[in-house]
Every structure is written in C-alpha cells, then in structure tokens.
Amino acid sequence: MLLGSEAFVDKMRPLLEGKAELKEIPRAQRWAHRPGLQSLFSARVRQDKAARDATMRRACLEYGYIMAAVHYSTVSKVIKGER
C-alpha cells in the first residue's frame, strides 16, 4: 500500500510494475502498487456473486493478497472452483 495523494500513487504505480517477482524486495514494498481491497470490492462487486468470486481470484492470484485478508475458506473454495 502506498501512502500519499491519489496523484502520488498514480505517479508511483508504473514504477512498481513488474517488481512483485523480486524476492530481494520486502513483500510490502513489492505489492505497494496493487489496488486496495476496498477499491477492488466495491458495493456493486459485493452484491454480484460472480463478480465477487472473480475479484477474489484476482485479489489473490494477480495482486498477491493472502487469503486471510479476504476470507480464507471462501477464497480457497472460489479459487479451487468449488463455488
């Protein structure tokens, strides 16, 4: 998570792209460019089960959120395709 104004975050985001794979950089810094959970899970997404499940997959698989940050058992089932 980046701290600062929206303009600052928008300016820094491109500089951080592709850095998630670098293990020398602490996890918090590698994933600083990812969107926050609140922005991912908007009210519209929370009300639509299919959109919510897709967003859970993206949050974990693309943005590196741990399942516990969202809800472990629900995310685990969604990623495995059981829901």
DSSP file (Angstrom, degrees, kcal/mol; ACC not computed):
  #  RESIDUE AA STRUCTURE BP1 BP2  ACC     N-H-->O    O-->H-N    N-H-->O    O-->H-N    TCO  KAPPA ALPHA  PHI   PSI    X-CA   Y-CA   Z-CA
    1    1 A M              0   0    0      0, 0.0     2,-0.4     0, 0.0    31,-0.1   0.000 360.0 360.0 360.0 132.8    0.0    0.0    0.0
    2    2 A L        -     0   0    0     30,-0.5     2,-0.5    32,-0.2     7,-0.1  -0.798 360.0-144.7 -97.4 139.5    1.3    3.4   -0.9
    3    3 A L        +     0   0    0     -2,-0.4     2,-0.3     5,-0.1     3,-0.0  -0.888  55.8  64.8-103.3 133.1    0.7    6.4    1.3
    4    4 A G  S    S-     0   0    0     -2,-0.5    -2,-0.1     4,-0.0     0, 0.0  -0.883  86.1 -37.5 147.5-176.9    0.1    9.7   -0.3
    5    5 A S     >  -     0   0    0     -2,-0.3     4,-2.5     1,-0.1     5,-0.2  -0.219  58.3-106.7 -70.0 164.8   -2.3   11.6   -2.5
    6    6 A E  H  > S+     0   0    0      1,-0.2     4,-2.8     2,-0.2     5,-0.2   0.879 122.6  55.1 -59.1 -38.4   -4.0    9.9   -5.5
    7    7 A A  H  > S+     0   0    0      2,-0.2     4,-1.9     1,-0.2    -1,-0.2   0.913 108.6  47.4 -62.2 -43.0   -1.7   11.8   -7.8
    8    8 A F  H  > S+     0   0    0      2,-0.2     4,-2.3     1,-0.2    -2,-0.2   0.934 112.9  48.2 -63.4 -46.8    1.4   10.5   -6.0
    9    9 A V  H  X S+     0   0    0     -4,-2.5     4,-2.3     1,-0.2    -2,-0.2   0.914 111.6  50.1 -60.9 -43.8    0.0    6.9   -6.1
   10   10 A D  H  < S+     0   0    0     -4,-2.8    -1,-0.2     1,-0.2    -2,-0.2   0.852 111.8  48.9 -62.8 -34.8   -0.8    7.2   -9.8
   11   11 A K  H  < S+     0   0    0     -4,-1.9     4,-0.4    -5,-0.2    -2,-0.2   0.874 115.9  42.1 -71.9 -38.1    2.7    8.5  -10.4
   12   12 A M  H >X S+     0   0    0     -4,-2.3     4,-1.0     1,-0.2     3,-0.8   0.797  95.6  78.4 -80.9 -30.0    4.4    5.7   -8.5
   13   13 A R  H >X S+     0   0    0     -4,-2.3     3,-1.0     1,-0.3     4,-0.8   0.872  92.8  49.3 -51.9 -48.1    2.3    2.8   -9.7
   14   14 A P  H >4 S+     0   0    0      0, 0.0     3,-0.5     0, 0.0    -1,-0.3   0.841 106.7  57.4 -63.1 -30.5    4.0    2.4  -13.1
   15   15 A L  H <4 S+     0   0    0     -3,-0.8    -2,-0.2    -4,-0.4    -3,-0.1   0.749 108.2  47.1 -69.6 -22.7    7.4    2.5  -11.4
   16   16 A L  H X< S+     0   0    0     -4,-1.0     3,-1.9    -3,-1.0     4,-0.2   0.547  81.6 119.8 -96.9  -9.3    6.5   -0.5   -9.3
   17   17 A E  T << S+     0   0    0     -4,-0.8    14,-0.0    -3,-0.5    13,-0.0  -0.304  80.8  15.1 -58.2 136.5    5.0   -2.7  -12.1
   18   18 A G  T 3  S+     0   0    0     12,-0.1     3,-0.5     1,-0.1    -1,-0.3   0.444  95.7 104.6  80.8   0.5    6.8   -6.0  -12.5
   19   19 A K    X   +     0   0    0     -3,-1.9     3,-1.3    11,-0.2     6,-0.2   0.537  51.7  89.4 -89.8  -6.6    8.6   -5.7   -9.2
   20   20 A A  T 3  S+     0   0    0      1,-0.3    -1,-0.2    -4,-0.2    10,-0.1   0.744  84.5  55.5 -64.1 -23.2    6.3   -8.3   -7.4
   21   21 A E  T 3  S+     0   0    0     -3,-0.5     2,-0.8     9,-0.1    -1,-0.3   0.637  79.9 101.6 -85.3 -14.0    8.6  -11.2   -8.5
   22   22 A L    X   -     0   0    0     -3,-1.3     3,-1.0     1,-0.2     8,-0.1  -0.606  51.6-170.1 -76.8 108.9   11.8   -9.7   -7.0
   23   23 A K  T 3  S+     0   0    0     -2,-0.8    -1,-0.2     1,-0.2     4,-0.1   0.655  78.9  70.4 -76.2 -15.1   12.3  -11.6   -3.7
   24   24 A E  T 3  S+     0   0    0      2,-0.1    -1,-0.2    -3,-0.0    -2,-0.1   0.731  88.2  75.1 -72.0 -20.3   15.1   -9.2   -2.5
   25   25 A I  S <  S-     0   0    0     -3,-1.0     5,-0.1    -6,-0.2     0, 0.0  -0.795  98.5-104.6 -94.3 131.0   12.4   -6.5   -2.0
   26   26 A P    >>  -     0   0    0      0, 0.0     4,-2.3     0, 0.0     3,-0.9  -0.183  30.3-114.7 -54.2 145.8   10.2   -6.9    1.1
   27   27 A R  H 3> S+     0   0    0      1,-0.3     4,-2.1     2,-0.2     5,-0.1   0.873 114.2  56.1 -50.6 -46.3    6.7   -8.2    0.3
   28   28 A A  H 34 S+     0   0    0      1,-0.2    -1,-0.3     2,-0.2    -3,-0.0   0.862 112.5  42.4 -58.9 -36.4    5.0   -5.0    1.4
   29   29 A Q  H X4 S+     0   0    0     -3,-0.9     3,-1.1     2,-0.2    -1,-0.2   0.841 109.9  56.5 -79.5 -34.2    7.1   -2.9   -1.0
   30   30 A R  H 3< S+     0   0    0     -4,-2.3     3,-0.4     1,-0.2   -11,-0.2   0.861 115.2  38.3 -63.5 -35.0    6.8   -5.4   -3.9
   31   31 A W  T >< S+     0   0    0     -4,-2.1     3,-1.4    -5,-0.2    -1,-0.2   0.180  80.9 110.7-102.7  16.4    3.0   -5.2   -3.7
   32   32 A A  T <  S+     0   0    0     -3,-1.1   -30,-0.5     1,-0.3    -1,-0.2   0.765  74.7  58.0 -63.5 -25.0    2.8   -1.4   -3.0
   33   33 A H  T 3  S+     0   0    0     -3,-0.4    -1,-0.3    -4,-0.2    -2,-0.1   0.601  82.6 107.1 -82.0 -11.1    1.3   -0.7   -6.4
   34   34 A R  S <  S-     0   0    0     -3,-1.4   -32,-0.2    29,-0.1     2,-0.1  -0.303  78.0-103.4 -71.3 152.7   -1.7   -3.1   -6.0
   35   35 A P        -     0   0    0      0, 0.0    -1,-0.1     0, 0.0    -2,-0.0  -0.387  40.9-103.0 -70.6 152.9   -5.2   -1.6   -5.5
   36   36 A G     >  -     0   0    0      1,-0.1     4,-1.9    -2,-0.1     3,-0.3  -0.334  26.0-114.2 -72.0 157.5   -6.6   -1.7   -2.1
   37   37 A L  H  > S+     0   0    0      1,-0.2     4,-2.9     2,-0.2    -1,-0.1   0.862 115.5  58.3 -61.6 -36.0   -9.3   -4.3   -1.1
   38   38 A Q  H  4 S+     0   0    0      1,-0.2    -1,-0.2     2,-0.2    -2,-0.0   0.893 108.1  45.3 -62.6 -38.2  -11.9   -1.5   -0.7
   39   39 A S  H  4 S+     0   0    0     -3,-0.3     3,-0.4     1,-0.2    -1,-0.2   0.852 114.6  48.7 -74.5 -32.2  -11.4   -0.4   -4.3
   40   40 A L  H  < S+     0   0    0     -4,-1.9     2,-1.1     1,-0.2    -2,-0.2   0.918 111.9  49.3 -69.0 -43.4  -11.5   -4.0   -5.6
   41   41 A F  S  < S+     0   0    0     -4,-2.9    -1,-0.2    -5,-0.2    -2,-0.1  -0.565  78.7 172.0-101.2  70.1  -14.6   -4.9   -3.6
   42   42 A S     >  -     0   0    0     -2,-1.1     4,-2.5    -3,-0.4     5,-0.2  -0.163  51.2 -97.7 -67.3 170.3  -17.0   -2.1   -4.5
   43   43 A A  H  > S+     0   0    0      1,-0.2     4,-1.3     2,-0.2     5,-0.1   0.878 126.2  52.9 -59.4 -38.8  -20.6   -2.2   -3.4
   44   44 A R  H  > S+     0   0    0      1,-0.2     4,-0.8     2,-0.2     3,-0.3   0.918 110.1  47.0 -63.4 -44.2  -21.5   -3.5   -6.9
   45   45 A V  H >4 S+     0   0    0      1,-0.2     3,-0.8     2,-0.2     7,-0.5   0.900 109.2  54.1 -65.0 -41.5  -19.0   -6.3   -6.8
   46   46 A R  H 3< S+     0   0    0     -4,-2.5    -1,-0.2     1,-0.2    -2,-0.2   0.786 108.7  49.9 -64.7 -26.4  -20.1   -7.3   -3.3
   47   47 A Q  H 3< S+     0   0    0     -4,-1.3     2,-0.6    -3,-0.3    -1,-0.2   0.637 101.0  68.5 -87.2 -14.8  -23.7   -7.7   -4.5
   48   48 A D    <X  -     0   0    0     -4,-0.8     4,-3.0    -3,-0.8     5,-0.2  -0.913  67.8-159.0-111.2 110.1  -22.9   -9.8   -7.5
   49   49 A K  H  > S+     0   0    0     -2,-0.6     4,-2.7     1,-0.2     5,-0.2   0.882  92.1  48.7 -57.5 -43.9  -21.7  -13.3   -6.6
   50   50 A A  H  > S+     0   0    0      2,-0.2     4,-2.2     1,-0.2    -1,-0.2   0.921 114.7  45.1 -63.9 -43.7  -19.9  -14.0   -9.9
   51   51 A A  H  > S+     0   0    0      2,-0.2     4,-2.4     1,-0.2    -2,-0.2   0.900 113.1  51.6 -66.0 -40.3  -18.2  -10.6   -9.8
   52   52 A R  H  X S+     0   0    0     -4,-3.0     4,-2.3    -7,-0.5    -2,-0.2   0.928 110.8  47.5 -61.8 -45.5  -17.2  -11.1   -6.2
   53   53 A D  H  X S+     0   0    0     -4,-2.7     4,-2.1     1,-0.2    -2,-0.2   0.905 112.5  49.1 -63.6 -41.9  -15.8  -14.6   -6.9
   54   54 A A  H  X S+     0   0    0     -4,-2.2     4,-2.4     1,-0.2    -1,-0.2   0.892 111.2  50.3 -63.8 -39.2  -13.8  -13.2   -9.9
   55   55 A T  H  X S+     0   0    0     -4,-2.4     4,-2.9     2,-0.2    -2,-0.2   0.873 107.4  53.9 -68.1 -36.7  -12.5  -10.4   -7.8
   56   56 A M  H  X S+     0   0    0     -4,-2.3     4,-2.0     2,-0.2     5,-0.3   0.932 109.2  48.5 -60.9 -45.3  -11.4  -12.8   -5.0
   57   57 A R  H  X S+     0   0    0     -4,-2.1     4,-3.3     1,-0.2     5,-0.5   0.947 113.7  46.5 -59.0 -48.6   -9.4  -14.8   -7.5
   58   58 A R  H  X>S+     0   0    0     -4,-2.4     4,-2.0     1,-0.2     5,-2.0   0.913 108.9  55.2 -60.5 -43.5   -7.8  -11.6   -8.9
   59   59 A A  H  <5S+     0   0    0     -4,-2.9     6,-2.7     3,-0.2    -1,-0.2   0.896 119.8  31.6 -58.6 -41.2   -7.0  -10.3   -5.4
   60   60 A C  H  X5S+     0   0    0     -4,-2.0     4,-0.5     4,-0.2    -2,-0.2   0.922 128.3  34.7 -83.4 -46.9   -5.1  -13.5   -4.5
   61   61 A L  H  <5S+     0   0    0     -4,-3.3    -3,-0.2    -5,-0.3    -2,-0.2   0.849 130.7  25.6 -83.4 -35.3   -3.6  -14.6   -7.8
   62   62 A E  T  <5S+     0   0    0     -4,-2.0    -3,-0.2    -5,-0.5    -4,-0.1   0.840 130.4  34.6 -95.6 -39.2   -2.9  -11.3   -9.5
   63   63 A Y  T  4<S-     0   0    0     -5,-2.0    -3,-0.2     2,-0.1    -4,-0.1   0.441  99.5-122.6-102.9   0.0   -2.4   -8.8   -6.6
   64   64 A G     <  +     0   0    0     -4,-0.5    -4,-0.2    -6,-0.3     2,-0.2   0.638  50.6 158.6  74.6  14.6   -0.8  -11.2   -4.1
   65   65 A Y        -     0   0    0     -6,-2.7    -1,-0.2    -7,-0.2     2,-0.2  -0.506  42.8-120.1 -69.0 139.8   -3.3  -10.7   -1.3
   66   66 A I    >>  -     0   0    0     -2,-0.2     3,-1.6     1,-0.1     4,-0.7  -0.522  21.0-116.5 -77.7 151.1   -3.3  -13.6    1.2
   67   67 A M  H >> S+     0   0    0      1,-0.3     4,-1.5     2,-0.2     3,-1.0   0.830 113.6  61.7 -58.9 -33.1   -6.5  -15.5    1.5
   68   68 A A  H 34 S+     0   0    0      1,-0.2    -1,-0.3     3,-0.2     4,-0.1   0.779  94.0  64.1 -65.3 -25.2   -6.8  -14.5    5.1
   69   69 A A  H <4 S+     0   0    0     -3,-1.6    -1,-0.2     2,-0.1    -2,-0.2   0.804 119.8  22.7 -67.9 -27.9   -7.0  -10.8    4.0
   70   70 A V  H << S-     0   0    0     -3,-1.0    -2,-0.2    -4,-0.7     2,-0.1   0.842 135.9 -60.5 -99.6 -74.6  -10.2  -11.5    2.2
   71   71 A H     X  -     0   0    0     -4,-1.5     4,-2.9     1,-0.1     5,-0.3  -0.506  45.3-145.6-176.2 107.5  -11.7  -14.7    3.9
   72   72 A Y  H  > S+     0   0    0      1,-0.2     4,-2.8     2,-0.2     5,-0.2   0.868  93.2  41.5 -51.8 -56.3   -9.6  -17.8    3.8
   73   73 A S  H  > S+     0   0    0      1,-0.2     4,-1.8     2,-0.2    -1,-0.2   0.895 118.1  46.5 -66.0 -39.1  -12.2  -20.6    3.4
   74   74 A T  H  > S+     0   0    0      2,-0.2     4,-2.2     1,-0.2    -1,-0.2   0.942 115.5  45.4 -66.0 -47.1  -14.4  -18.7    0.9
   75   75 A V  H  X S+     0   0    0     -4,-2.9     4,-2.9     1,-0.2     5,-0.3   0.905 109.8  55.4 -64.1 -42.0  -11.4  -17.7   -1.2
   76   76 A S  H  X S+     0   0    0     -4,-2.8     4,-1.9    -5,-0.3    -1,-0.2   0.918 110.9  44.6 -57.6 -45.2  -10.0  -21.2   -1.1
   77   77 A K  H  X>S+     0   0    0     -4,-1.8     5,-2.6    -5,-0.2     4,-0.7   0.896 113.5  50.6 -66.3 -40.9  -13.2  -22.6   -2.4
   78   78 A V  H ><5S+     0   0    0     -4,-2.2     3,-0.9     3,-0.2    -2,-0.2   0.933 111.2  47.5 -64.0 -46.1  -13.6  -19.9   -5.1
   79   79 A I  H 3<5S+     0   0    0     -4,-2.9    -1,-0.2     1,-0.3    -2,-0.2   0.878 111.8  50.5 -64.6 -38.1  -10.0  -20.4   -6.4
   80   80 A K  H 3<5S-     0   0    0     -4,-1.9    -1,-0.3    -5,-0.3    -2,-0.2   0.608 116.0-117.5 -74.7 -10.6  -10.5  -24.2   -6.5
   81   81 A G  T <<5S+     0   0    0     -3,-0.9    -3,-0.2    -4,-0.7    -2,-0.1   0.682  78.0 126.3  83.0  19.6  -13.7  -23.7   -8.4
   82   82 A E      <       0   0    0     -5,-2.6    -4,-0.2     1,-0.2    -5,-0.1   0.564 360.0 360.0 -85.0  -9.0  -16.0  -25.3   -5.8
   83   83 A R              0   0    0     -6,-0.7    -1,-0.2    -5,-0.1    -5,-0.1   0.369 360.0 360.0-115.8 360.0  -18.3  -22.2   -5.6
